[in-house]
Amino acid sequence: MAAIRIAVRRALADLPTDGPVLVACSGGADSLALAAATAFVAPRAGRAAGLVTVDHGLQAGSRHRAEAVARWATEAGLAPVEVVRVEVAGRPGGPEAAARDARYQALAEVAGGYRASALLTGHTRDDQAETVLLALARGAGPRGLAGMPARRDLAGTPLVRPLLEIGRAETRAACVALGLVPWDDPHNSDPAYARSRVRADVLPVLIRALGPGVLDNLARTAALVAADNAVLDELAVEALSRARHPAGGLATRILAELAPAVRGRVLRTWAHELGAPPAALSHRHVAALDALVTAWRGQRASYLPGGLRVLRRDDRLVSESSPASPADPAPVSEAVGSAPDDAVVEG
Ligand SMILES: Nc1ncnc2c1ncn2[C@@H]1O[C@H](COP(=O)(O)OP(=O)(O)OP(=O)(O)O)[C@@H](O)[C@H]1O
């Protein structure tokens, strides 16, 4: 528990003090331990801390689970405490993606409503290790290998992950020490999900073969790659502004002079700007744009997801919207290898 409290204290120290911090809590061991530590640390740091739990309505008893979490939170001194019910059906993607989408939307709305200074989630070092392995397995680019950031923006509220260096065994032990009974999400052990298979089958084999340091090492890999990404991303921002052509589009002459790692980022960012949905843009799309610059032999337009066509006109890459976009990928499914190559699937 001490390690978890220290991690929370550190995370809170970097945040503004005007609004409450809100813990996103499923009732699972990770976010329950996080909520307990926050209830202890926040008042001692002169801060308000509350809790939000989302009821996806996907399992019998989910409503009771959410209400039990809320009752416990109120008794633990957290305020405000919110239970939010969401509708998962009818959202795009597989069931897990649809639930995640609904959950993050609800969490963002509650956090925005309270002008929260941060939303805290209970992602652990184990979650990070799983994320990195999944990214490796589908041939992700560096953005995928960088895993989940300790902090990112969620619709205007900082989303902070204080437990990225804490192991899942530690959150479980903390719950036992505090007499808390966590809820075990059946999805976490459902072999239909790639993440569950990594958790149940792949990581135990790696740990047996290579030792327990594997989890730390995978998580550290994410942090090292993230630091390199930050530098390359900055170079790409500067290169993109240089590559903009006065007549519109991008200047191929400037693109051709860039290092491939920077050019790939420039093209990806530009594709996002044009309106290609990030979750659907794969390295194949970016490679096709790259070929218009570096392997130009008069080829036809490249299609991007979102109904976009990019073509080379003399010394420029220009875009047009296209009524039919044959390169739109199939919807993301749970098979590893079918997810967009550079996406971080955060859980
Ligand atoms: N139903 C929910 N309500 C509120 N927050 C949630 C909910 N489900 C997940 N979260 C947040 O997202 C984080 C990651 O959830 P996920 O289910 O992927 O991981 P987990 O390792 O099983 O976490 P936990 O043990 O806390 O359930 C959780 O730690 C929690 O902060």
The ligand as an ORCA input file, in Angstrom:
! r2SCAN-3c Opt
* xyz 0 1
  N     -16.502      0.281    -15.377
  C     -15.544      1.165    -15.137
  N     -15.828      2.306    -14.445
  C     -14.857      3.229    -14.204
  N     -13.584      3.076    -14.582
  C     -13.239      1.959    -15.247
  C     -14.188      0.949    -15.557
  N     -13.554     -0.044    -16.212
  C     -12.272      0.331    -16.311
  N     -12.071      1.530    -15.722
  C     -10.789      2.267    -15.598
  O      -9.903      1.848    -16.609
  C      -8.769      1.176    -16.016
  C      -8.365      0.002    -16.892
  O      -9.409     -0.903    -16.933
  P      -9.222     -2.393    -17.425
  O     -10.506     -3.098    -17.210
  O      -8.651     -2.342    -18.800
  O      -8.009     -2.891    -16.543
  P      -7.912     -3.729    -15.208
  O      -6.467     -4.014    -15.089
  O      -8.851     -4.866    -15.208
  O      -8.318     -2.626    -14.063
  P      -9.215     -2.842    -12.760
  O      -8.563     -3.944    -11.941
  O      -9.193     -1.522    -12.062
  O     -10.588     -3.209    -13.276
  C      -9.238      0.775    -14.626
  O      -8.150      0.626    -13.740
  C     -10.142      1.920    -14.265
  O      -9.385      3.035    -13.820
*
